Every structure is written in structure tokens, then in C-alpha cells.
Amino acid sequence: MSTLSKMALGMLGQLHGQPASGDVLEELPLPAAQTSGGLPLMDALQRRHSEREFRPTALTAQQLADLLWATAGINRPADDGRTAPSAMHAQEVDVYVALPQGLYRYEPKRHVLLLMKAEDVRRVTGYQDFVDDAPLDLVYVADHGRMKMIPAAMRESYASIAAGAMAQNLYLYCASAGLVTVVRAWFDRQALAQAMGLTPDQQILLTQTVGNPKG
């Protein structure tokens, strides 16, 4: 769908997802993440870049597991430590995973995907046309209900910092694994929140598209 079509539908309150395709599972198991290897950090930083052309080919289960662990997984199980920082360990940012077969939420403690909605909401995650067909769109959502120890005026700022760290983790993973990605903030927030079934305490911060390079 074109950008102009999305904007027009958004103004009319008619920008919605599409029926899910493929096998819709209530819980999508992931293989254990491969947490060693890859490029040296400086090499990954050298290759880190944004890309806006993607092949529609689905990512493998292993790629999905690895990129989600890199983005927001647990790297210190003894104290629930994560790969990205969170003020006062609030862990307020959830990573939602928009796939053709539905909208899922990544659960780091169990390292699984939990079905939130049996609907393909990829095209609602951004005004850009490439989000419709790219194999994976992530949505970073802050749950302000978990931030009661943080002053209300600071919650959005703190959550945005955490989401930014997650997005950069994913950039570095993609640079190391031969995938491409782009982080985005241009989307219809009201339409996306409605498509995802979010509550008033939940705030969409960023979206990010991931896939194999088109070239």
C-alpha cells in the first residue's frame, strides 16, 4: 500500500491490519539463541547502517531467536539482567513482533513469542510502503504502569532511552549476521495502537523493520 493511501485511510480511521496467513500459534517457541560468535564489535559498528529495501523471504527460526535475544534478551539469568538497560530495572519496554501469521510479544524470561492478535499488522507499523512486505516489523512499546518508581515527567524519556538501546542492539546484530534493518518513527500512532489492542498505559515509541538485503 502506498504512503498516500495509508495517510488517507488513517485520516478516515480506516487503516487496519489484514487477516493473518500461515500457521497461527498461541505460543511460538524459539530455539535457544546463539550467544557467541559473530563479528568483532568494531567490525559490526563499521558495517552498521540503515536499509530500506528488503526481500520478503521469511527469516529462519534461528535468526528470529538470535535477533530477539540480542535486542532484549536475558544475558545474566541470575538477576534477570538484559542486553539493554532499563532505569531501576523497570523493564518497561516490550518488543512486539509483527509477522504475516500474527502479532506476537517477545517474552524474554521464557524466550518465546506469545500471540497478541491473530492479524497481520505489518502495514500499519509505518507509512513507508516497504513495511507491508518485509518479513518482520518490531514495535517497541512502553508500559508506564511498570514505572511507578520513576517520576511521571521522566517516564517517556527513560523508556525512549531503553528502546533506543534495543534498536541499536538489533542494528549491530544485523550488521554481524548479514541482515539489514531500519528504525522508524513515522507511523500513525493511533491506528497502530488500535490495531495492536494497546491500553492507555501503553505507549508506542519506535518501530523497526528487519529482513534480508534485497540485493
Secondary structure, 3 states (H helix, E strand, C coil): CCHHHHHHHHHCCCCCCEECCCCCCCEEECCCCCCCCCCCHHHHHHHCCCCCCEECCCCCHHHHHHHHHHHHCEEEHHHCEECCCCHHHCCCEEEEEEECCEEEEEECCCCEEEEEECEECHHHHCCCHHHHCCCEEEEEEEEHHHCCCCCHHHHHHHHHHHHHHHHHHHHHHHHHHCCEEEEECCCCHHHHHHHHCCCCCEEEEEEEEEEEECC
